Amino acid sequence: MKVAIVTGVGGLVGAAAARAFSPIMDVVVGVDNDMRADFFGANASTRWSVEQLRGELANFRNVDADIRDISAMNALFGDFGANIAAVIHCAAQPSHDWAASDPFTDFTVNANGTLAILEATRTYCPAASFVFCSTNKVYGDRPNSLPLITVGQRYELAAEHEYAEYGIDESMSIDDSTHSIFGVSKAAADLLVQEYGRYFGMKTVAVRGGCLTGPGHSGAQLHGFLAHLMRCAATNQPYTIFGYDGLQVRDNLHAHDLAEAFLAIYAHPGSGRAYNIGGGRHSNCSMLEAIEMCESITGTKMAITYDDTARIGDHKWWISDTRAFSKDFGDWSPVYDVPAILEAIYVEGRSRWCE
Ligand SMILES: NC(=O)c1ccc[n+]([C@@H]2O[C@H](COP(=O)([O-])OP(=O)(O)OC[C@H]3O[C@@H](n4cnc5c(N)ncnc54)[C@H](O)[C@@H]3O)[C@@H](O)[C@H]2O)c1
């Protein structure tokens, strides 16, 4: 019997991972306690997504437990033991703004929670392929020291800059920068995941995501930028841009493309490595460009307000260089670009938002 454990399964990435692994596993066990609703309010609850997975995948079940609950995690992993072939760890407190309001909860969920899942894996299924959803926030605000120029409605790098063609690679230092409390808790987890590969020889890989997105995101003001933006456009809600005049650039990766990357890791498990992953040059936009696209898709003019205060640790420009990942994992590359992602969010989100 082959089992995949997916933590944070109701979330954007966890749900996509469950769908991707369901056909190649006998059982997919999710772990999600809907803590996203505690972080961001009822609108951000992921219960609907867990229910959808229950209806859709015959071999899926969810355990409503906290990843920090060591005895619950040990009981779950102990039940399936060496049959666990893949552990996809997506549960997190995912917002750098929220983290500052409760650093203790942020750190215990992101760092201690990851340690609990790593230890359960080491104890009960050390041969499993372990994938951790890390983040580009491990680099802190170091990308903001890049020599950015304004081109049209976005920040850009001059063509001759080393990161201009493919984006930022893993050689960027994680030291000497402001990470936000969230960036630190995720960096701690990222290092633990690498160390369990190097020190204990486990098959651990950390993928440092740029903006991850898609119709499965329960977007909220503090997390899930494209999903929240499109929801505001479709439901005529005001939207606030924080800092940088809306010129800030993010690359955006559809959760489906990320789940394909997880399958590629499972097929050729690595050990102790961390990779940047995102939409790269194929799929990126500035805030202003994203607003324009939302307006064009919904046919409405958005009510935008500006707040000059940028979020602490927020990037002015991030595009992931994914060449290291693609080289090690079978030429993986993203399929969806930003217009296709926004269209999908709109089409699938409309009915849910109207309810
Ligand atoms: N979405 C992004 O833009 C992005 C970017 C980079 C990295 N990441 C990382 O990817 C991962 C998944 O992100 P996402 O966007 O799917 O997040 P999400 O908030 O949509 O999903 C996370 C899920 O984990 C659950 N959860 C939270 N704390 C829990 C706990 N203590 N015990 C059990 N379940 C818990 C939540 O209820 C939620 O359903 C996270 O680790 C996040 O840091 C996300």
The ligand as an SDF file (V2000), in Angstrom:
LIG
                    3D

 44 48  0  0  0  0  0  0  0  0999 V2000
    0.4410   31.1760   -1.3770 N   0  0  0  0  0  0  0  0  0  0  0  0
    1.6140   31.7230   -1.5920 C   0  0  0  0  0  0  0  0  0  0  0  0
    1.7260   32.7540   -2.2730 O   0  0  0  0  0  0  0  0  0  0  0  0
    2.8610   31.0820   -1.0270 C   0  0  0  0  0  0  0  0  0  0  0  0
    4.0940   31.5550   -1.4430 C   0  0  0  0  0  0  0  0  0  0  0  0
    5.2550   30.9540   -0.9630 C   0  0  0  0  0  0  0  0  0  0  0  0
    5.1560   29.9020   -0.0620 C   0  0  0  0  0  0  0  0  0  0  0  0
    3.9380   29.4690    0.3350 N   0  0  0  0  0  0  0  0  0  0  0  0
    3.8680   28.3610    1.2840 C   0  0  0  0  0  0  0  0  0  0  0  0
    3.1250   27.3090    0.7070 O   0  0  0  0  0  0  0  0  0  0  0  0
    2.3910   26.6200    1.7140 C   0  0  0  0  0  0  0  0  0  0  0  0
    0.9470   26.5310    1.3440 C   0  0  0  0  0  0  0  0  0  0  0  0
    0.4550   27.8390    1.1250 O   0  0  0  0  0  0  0  0  0  0  0  0
   -1.0650   28.0810    0.7950 P   0  0  0  0  0  0  0  0  0  0  0  0
   -1.1430   29.3210    0.0140 O   0  0  0  0  0  0  0  0  0  0  0  0
   -1.6860   26.8170    0.2770 O   0  0  0  0  0  0  0  0  0  0  0  0
   -1.6090   28.3790    2.2530 O   0  0  0  0  0  0  0  0  0  0  0  0
   -3.1070   28.2220    2.7670 P   0  0  0  0  0  0  0  0  0  0  0  0
   -3.2330   29.1440    3.9250 O   0  0  0  0  0  0  0  0  0  0  0  0
   -4.0660   28.3400    1.6420 O   0  0  0  0  0  0  0  0  0  0  0  0
   -3.1410   26.7160    3.2710 O   0  0  0  0  0  0  0  0  0  0  0  0
   -2.5410   26.3110    4.4580 C   0  0  0  0  0  0  0  0  0  0  0  0
   -3.4900   25.3380    5.1340 C   0  0  0  0  0  0  0  0  0  0  0  0
   -2.8510   24.8890    6.3370 O   0  0  0  0  0  0  0  0  0  0  0  0
   -3.8250   24.8150    7.3620 C   0  0  0  0  0  0  0  0  0  0  0  0
   -3.1310   24.9810    8.6400 N   0  0  0  0  0  0  0  0  0  0  0  0
   -2.5540   26.1030    9.1140 C   0  0  0  0  0  0  0  0  0  0  0  0
   -2.0240   25.8870   10.3050 N   0  0  0  0  0  0  0  0  0  0  0  0
   -2.2670   24.5840   10.6040 C   0  0  0  0  0  0  0  0  0  0  0  0
   -1.9560   23.7630   11.7190 C   0  0  0  0  0  0  0  0  0  0  0  0
   -1.2940   24.2510   12.7680 N   0  0  0  0  0  0  0  0  0  0  0  0
   -2.3290   22.4730   11.6880 N   0  0  0  0  0  0  0  0  0  0  0  0
   -3.0090   21.9620   10.6220 C   0  0  0  0  0  0  0  0  0  0  0  0
   -3.3380   22.7020    9.5420 N   0  0  0  0  0  0  0  0  0  0  0  0
   -2.9650   23.9980    9.5360 C   0  0  0  0  0  0  0  0  0  0  0  0
   -4.7860   25.9570    7.0580 C   0  0  0  0  0  0  0  0  0  0  0  0
   -6.0650   25.7590    7.6500 O   0  0  0  0  0  0  0  0  0  0  0  0
   -4.8230   25.9580    5.5450 C   0  0  0  0  0  0  0  0  0  0  0  0
   -5.8880   25.1710    5.0490 O   0  0  0  0  0  0  0  0  0  0  0  0
    2.6720   27.3590    3.0280 C   0  0  0  0  0  0  0  0  0  0  0  0
    3.7130   26.7090    3.6830 O   0  0  0  0  0  0  0  0  0  0  0  0
    3.1340   28.7170    2.5690 C   0  0  0  0  0  0  0  0  0  0  0  0
    4.0010   29.3570    3.4910 O   0  0  0  0  0  0  0  0  0  0  0  0
    2.7840   30.0260   -0.1290 C   0  0  0  0  0  0  0  0  0  0  0  0
  1  2  1  0
  2  3  2  0
  2  4  1  0
  4  5  1  0
  4 44  2  0
  5  6  2  0
  6  7  1  0
  7  8  2  0
  8  9  1  0
  8 44  1  0
  9 10  1  0
  9 42  1  0
 10 11  1  0
 11 12  1  0
 11 40  1  0
 12 13  1  0
 13 14  1  0
 14 15  2  0
 14 16  1  0
 14 17  1  0
 17 18  1  0
 18 19  2  0
 18 20  1  0
 18 21  1  0
 21 22  1  0
 22 23  1  0
 23 24  1  0
 23 38  1  0
 24 25  1  0
 25 26  1  0
 25 36  1  0
 26 27  1  0
 26 35  1  0
 27 28  2  0
 28 29  1  0
 29 30  1  0
 29 35  2  0
 30 31  1  0
 30 32  2  0
 32 33  1  0
 33 34  2  0
 34 35  1  0
 36 37  1  0
 36 38  1  0
 38 39  1  0
 40 41  1  0
 40 42  1  0
 42 43  1  0
M  CHG  2   8   1  16  -1
M  END
$$$$
